[in-house]
């Protein structure tokens, strides 16, 4: 694993579970996920963004989709058995997850929420997700990510 100056909760969790992973640093001022993909040299289909939602039941859910795709709220709601879901307001992200916008990882949140990863992740040996702060991605096997956080694969994109 490449050395990082500061371990994030996400990286500590992977280390504790003995999950093989690699980190990729980039300019933390990158404006979006596709810029992150370009800066890390990883194709956008393999770089996943983490989105936090709230269902009609007031339960929270996490979805990871490729940065070059859009989450289908209808498909996401279906995947978790909700009538409908909405994106979590950005101001609620840090208090709920412990992460800020642009640095939200499905790994190491304050609480483990039901999580779905877009089924396209299964097409790749490895994918990248935020390592828990802006400027840092973690690359790992999608099945390892699912195992660590109890995630399931689902058709999530429009």
C-alpha positions in Angstrom: 0.0 0.0 0.0 1.2 3.5 -0.8 2.0 5.5 2.3 -0.3 8.4 3.1 0.5 11.1 5.6 -2.7 10.6 7.5 -4.9 7.5 7.9 -8.6 8.1 7.4 -11.3 6.0 9.1 -11.8 4.3 5.7 -8.2 3.3 5.5 -8.0 2.2 9.1 -11.1 0.0 8.6 -9.5 -1.7 5.5 -6.2 -2.2 7.4 -8.1 -3.7 10.4 -10.0 -6.1 8.1 -6.8 -7.1 6.2 -8.2 -5.9 2.9 -5.7 -5.3 0.1 -5.9 -1.8 -1.3 -4.0 1.0 -2.9 -4.4 4.7 -2.4 -4.3 7.4 -5.1 -3.7 11.1 -4.2 -4.9 14.0 -6.4 -5.5 17.7 -6.2 -8.2 18.2 -3.6 -9.6 21.1 -5.5 -10.8 18.8 -8.2 -14.3 20.0 -9.2 -16.0 16.7 -9.8 -15.6 12.9 -10.0 -14.6 12.9 -13.6 -11.8 15.4 -12.8 -10.7 13.0 -10.0 -10.7 10.2 -12.5 -8.5 12.2 -14.9 -6.1 13.3 -12.2 -5.7 9.7 -10.9 -5.4 8.3 -14.4 -8.2 5.8 -13.7 -11.0 5.4 -16.2 -14.3 7.1 -14.9 -16.2 3.8 -15.1 -14.0 2.5 -12.3 -14.2 5.6 -10.1 -17.3 5.6 -7.9 -18.9 8.5 -6.1 -20.7 7.9 -2.7 -24.2 9.4 -2.4 -26.2 9.5 0.8 -30.0 9.5 0.7 -33.0 9.4 3.0 -36.0 7.3 2.3 -39.7 7.9 2.9 -39.3 5.8 6.0 -36.7 8.4 7.2 -34.0 5.7 7.0 -30.6 6.6 5.5 -29.0 4.7 2.5 -25.7 4.9 0.8 -25.3 4.4 -3.0 -22.0 4.2 -5.0 -22.2 4.8 -8.7 -19.6 5.6 -11.4 -18.7 9.3 -11.4 -19.8 9.5 -15.1 -23.3 8.3 -14.3 -26.3 9.6 -12.5 -28.1 7.9 -9.6 -31.6 6.9 -10.5 -33.6 7.7 -7.4 -36.4 5.4 -8.6 -34.0 2.4 -9.1 -32.3 3.3 -5.8 -35.6 3.3 -3.9 -36.5 0.0 -5.5 -33.2 -1.5 -4.5 -33.7 -0.8 -0.8 -37.5 -1.4 -0.7 -38.5 2.2 -0.2 -41.4 4.0 -1.8 -39.1 6.9 -2.7 -35.8 8.4 -1.6 -34.2 11.8 -1.8 -30.7 13.1 -1.7 -29.5 14.0 1.8 -29.1 17.8 2.1 -25.4 18.6 2.0 -25.5 20.4 5.4 -26.6 17.1 7.0 -23.7 15.0 5.5 -21.0 15.8 8.0 -23.1 15.3 11.2 -24.5 12.1 9.9 -21.5 10.4 8.3 -18.4 12.2 9.6 -17.5 13.1 6.0 -17.6 16.2 4.0 -18.9 16.7 0.4 -16.2 15.5 -2.0 -14.6 13.3 0.6 -17.5 11.0 1.6 -16.5 7.3 1.6 -18.8 4.3 2.0 -16.1 3.0 4.4 -15.7 4.2 8.0 -18.9 6.3 8.3 -20.0 7.1 11.9 -22.7 4.5 11.4 -23.0 1.6 8.9 -26.0 2.4 6.7 -27.5 0.0 4.1 -25.4 0.4 1.0 -25.8 -0.5 -2.6 -23.0 -0.4 -5.2 -23.9 -0.1 -8.9 -23.8 -3.5 -10.5 -21.2 -2.3 -13.1 -18.6 -2.5 -10.4 -18.6 -6.3 -10.9 -17.1 -5.7 -14.4 -13.8 -4.6 -13.0 -11.0 -6.3 -10.9 -10.8 -3.1 -8.8 -12.7 0.1 -8.4 -11.9 3.4 -6.6 -14.0 5.2 -3.9 -13.1 8.1 -1.7 -10.7 7.2 1.0 -12.4 9.6 3.4 -11.0 13.0 2.5 -10.7 15.2 -0.5 -7.6 14.4 -2.5 -7.5 10.7 -1.7 -9.0 7.7 -3.4 -8.7 4.0 -2.4 -8.6 1.3 -4.9 -9.9 -2.2 -4.0 -11.8 -5.2 -5.2 -15.5 -4.5 -5.4 -16.3 -7.8 -3.6 -14.0 -6.8 -0.8 -15.8 -3.4 -0.5 -19.1 -5.2 -0.3 -17.9 -7.7 2.3 -16.4 -5.0 4.6 -19.6 -2.8 4.6 -22.3 -5.4 3.9 -23.2 -3.8 0.6 -25.1 -5.4 -2.2 -25.0 -4.8 -6.0 -27.9 -3.3 -7.8 -28.9 -1.5 -11.0 -28.7 2.1 -9.8 -28.0 4.4 -12.8 -30.2 6.1 -15.3 
